[in-house]
Amino acid sequence: MSEINTESVQQLFDAGVHIGYSKARRHPSAQNFIHTTKTRGDIINIEETDRQIIEAEEFLKELTAGGKQVLLVGTKPEASAIIKNMADKLDLPYVQNRWIGGTLTNASEIDVRIKRLRTLLDQQEKGELIYQTKKEKLMLEREIDRLKIKFGGLLNMTGKPAALIIVDSLSEDIAITEAQKTGVPTVSISNTDCDLKKVTYPIIANDAARSAIQLIINRLGEALKK
């Protein structure tokens, strides 16, 4: 067992990583990671959280060293901008609005939609969009907008990702299920209401506070830097 990094644990505490949900919402898989329970709910053992982050960091470093690509997923309001910003910094694909069913399990169909978006964006940039009337032009522009919302974050995805980084495995249950079906490992920031057994590398933490999400995503992002 690695030694406790008191500075790291203090940073997690300051960010509110230790704040879990009420005991009534606790999933049985989180039982061993609870430090104590107070009136307002479960308090997470952030020494365990820190160890989980370190384990996830090592996994992600191995992927990066092997030139593998990771997909970042976080659609809840607290996570969306954080996920997009980190993906942009690392030039990685991301999902920030809504997980589209089949992203992993029906990849060929999703790839068709992504290629369609690439083509339209390229034509738009070059001023080569083909239309006969203003109505057709408006329809093409609306199609581009719809596709960008659904697939804009996946434009640079090169085949099946080597792993998913997820914020809130309960909220992103469809993504977790597809990852399980396709054999894609998952790293997830998951609060006490989540089934940690569904995640390959769970990080039990407050997944509802921007400060907590930002701190952990920053650490995972460092592990993904080439």
N, C-alpha and C positions, 0 to 999 in steps of 0.2 A: 504493500500500500504506500502511495506517495505521501510525502510530508505535506502538512497543511500550509498553504501560502496565506498567511494572515492578511497581507495587503490585498490580495485578490478577493478573499472572503469579505473583507470590509467594503470593498467596492461593490460587491454583489448586494451586501446589506444596505448600503447607502442608496442603491438603485431600486430597492424594494423587491428584490428577487425572492425574498423569503416569504412573501405574503401569499398564502394559499386561499382556497375557498372555504366555505363552511364545512364542518365535519359531515353534515348531511349530504353534501355533494361529493364527498371523497370517494374516488374509485379504489377498490381493494388493492390494486397494483401499486398505489402510492403509499400504502400503509408504512412501509419500512423507511420512507424518506421524510416522515413527519417528525420534527423536533419536539413540538408540543402543540397543544390546542388551547387557545384562549377564547374568550367570549365571542370575539368577532370571527373566529375561524382557525383553520390550521396554519401553523408556522412551519415552513419548509426548512429542513436541515441543509443550509447552503454549503456546508462543507462537502456534503454529498453532491450537491449541484456543481460545485467547482471541479470535483473529480470527474463528473460526467462530461463537463465541458472539455476538460483536458483529454479525455478519451476520444471525444468527437473531433477535437483539433488534430490529434494524431492520425485518425482515419482520413480526415480531409487533406492533410499534408501528403499522405501517401497517394491519394487520387491526383492531386495537383502535380506531384512529382512524375506521375505516370501520364500526364497530359490529358487526364479525363475531365469531362465537363459536368458541372453540378447545376441543378435547376432549383431556384429559390422560390418558395411559395409562401405568401402571406396576404390574405384578402381581407382580414378584419381591419377596421379603421385604424386601430392602434399600430398595426404592422405594415400596412400597405406602402406608405412612403418610405419607410425604413428599408423594406425589401427592395424596392425599386432603386433607391439610391445606392445600396450596396451592389446590386447587380450591375448598375451602370459603371460603378468604379472598377469592377472586376471583369467587365465585358462578359457577363453571364446571362443566360436566359432567366426569365422570371414570370410569375403569375401574381398579379396584384389586384385584379378585379374579381374574377370568379373562375374557379377551376372548371374547365370544359371537360365534361365526361368523355372518356376515350383518348385523352391526351397521351396516355401510356398504352392503354389496352386496344386502341384503334388508331395507332400512330400513322398508318398509311393515309387514312382519311384526313387526319389533322394536318399532315404534310401537304396534302392537296390545297387546303385552305390557306396555309402559310405561303405556299408558292404563289397562289392567286394574289395574296396581299403584296408580296414582293414585286410581282409583275405590275400591279396597279400603281404602287408607290414609285417604281422606276419610271413608268410612263408619265405619271403626274409630275415628277421632278424634271423630266426632259420635255414636258409640254406636248406629250404624244398621246394623251388619252383620246380614244376614238369615240366620238359621239356625233349624232346628226342634229340634235335639237338641244335646247337649254334644259328640257326635262330629262333627257338622257344624261346630260352632264351632271345634273343634280342627283340623279339616281346613282351614278358611278361614285360621286363624292360621298354620298350616304353609305354606299357599300364599303368604301375605304374606311370611313369612320367606324362602322360596325365591326369590321375585321380587325381594325387597330385595337379596339376595346377588348376583343376576345383573344387575339393572337399577336398583338404588337410586341409583347414581351418575349415571344418565342422566335422572333425573326432570326436570331443567331444560334438557335438550337441545332446542333449537329447530331442527329440521330437520338437514340435512347440515352437519357442522362445516366451518369454513373451513380448518382445519388440525388436525393431531394433534401433540401433544408427547409423545414416547415415551422411556421409559428402557429401553435395551437392544433395539435393533432385531432382534437375533437371537432373543431370547426372545419378542418380540412380532411374529414373522414373519407371522402371519396378519393382524394389524392392518395391517402394512406392505403386504401383498399386496392387501388390500381397498382401502387408500388409493390404491394405484397403479391399480387397476381403475376406481375412481370419480373419479379425478382430484383427490384431496384431497392437498395438500402435507403433508409431514412434517418435523418437527424432532426429531432423536433424539440422545440421549446414547448413543454407541456405542463400545464398546471395540475393540481391535485384531482381534478375531475376527469382527467384523461386516462385511457387504458394504456399504460406505459408498455405493456407487453406487445402491442401492435407496432411499436417503433424499434428500429434496429439500435439506434443510439439516442435514447431519451435523455432530455435535460429537464429535470423537474424544476419548474420556476414559475414565477408570476408571468403569465402570458397575456395579461390584460393591461399592463403598465408600459407606456412607451419607453420610460427610462430603463426598465429591466430588459425589454426586447432589444433596445439599442445597444446596451452594453454587451449582451451575449452575441448578437449578430456581429458586432465589431470584432469580438474575439474570434469568432468563426471565420470572419472575413480575412483576418490576418493570416489564418491557416491556409486560406485559399490563394494568397498572393504568390505569384510565380517568381 
